[in-house]
Amino acid sequence: MLNLWLWGILPYIVLTIFIGGHFYRYQKDQFGWSTKSSEFLEKKRLRIGSLLFHWGILFVFGGHVLGLMIPVQFYEWLGVIEHMYHIVAISFGLPAGVAAMIGAIVLTWRRISVKRIKATTSASDWLTLILLIAVIVTGLTATTLNVDSNGFDYRTTIAPWLRGLFIFQVQPELMAQVPVWFKIHILTTFSLYVAWPFTRLVHVFSFPLRYLRRSYVIYKRRIPDQAIKNKRVS
Ligand code: HEM
């Protein structure tokens, strides 16, 4: 029963809050939908922390897509055996996770140690950092404890469970034998998703792609050639 509740029902409650929360926030607080940049208050530590965190998380995200969204059968078809996959996953995943963690710690330390930043930090900002660090630490712990590739394989358990949720094929039984650290990691991510729409993390969905092809900014009206000639004649 607990299995069904945690891995069959709870994920949909979390997903509903995540999606509904974003719509609610967009309706109620469009002007607050921002990264709330604090760059003008302090730059140096922000640059180090932000770069480490964002690049780390980007690779962690890529690793999660490769490990959880792509079925193990596809790798087998490519000839990538379990041991090979595991070595690559660990060699990229662990450094990326550690970089993201160091970045998050630097960003937290910056908020604690710089007076002006501390004064402008809201409760939701603290919560965001705490949850991010908790998710990263539990992820790293699960990976480290499973570093021996003869151990548990999440690509035949967690991955199909997760993919099943998106197509409404609920299979909580796949989670029954999953080691506790992976379960803790996933439940911690659930709390992050519930808080997400009410924090500055909403900026993830406003990646400024339009910047790449932003239209020209016109500072001065163009005077037609004929008007210039007329001016010269007169
Ligand atoms: C439902 C969502 C998620 C699931 C099912 C999940 C599952 C997993 C699994 C199976 C691993 C082990 C990977 C390996 O050993 O190769 C892992 C590691 C990890 N996870 Fe997650 N995860 C989720 C969301 C997240 C999120 C949102 C974050 C960060 C904000 C995150 C951060 C990490 C980190 C840092 C690691 C350590 C290894 C690495 O860097 O890839 N996870 N996760």
Boltz pocket constraint, residues with backbone or C-beta under 6 A from the ligand:
constraints:
  - pocket:
      binder: B
      contacts: [[A, 59], [A, 60], [A, 63], [A, 64], [A, 67], [A, 68], [A, 89], [A, 90], [A, 92], [A, 93], [A, 94], [A, 95], [A, 96], [A, 97], [A, 98], [A, 100], [A, 132], [A, 135], [A, 136], [A, 137], [A, 138], [A, 139], [A, 140], [A, 141], [A, 142], [A, 143], [A, 146], [A, 154], [A, 158], [A, 162], [A, 182], [A, 185], [A, 186], [A, 189]]
      max_distance: 6.0
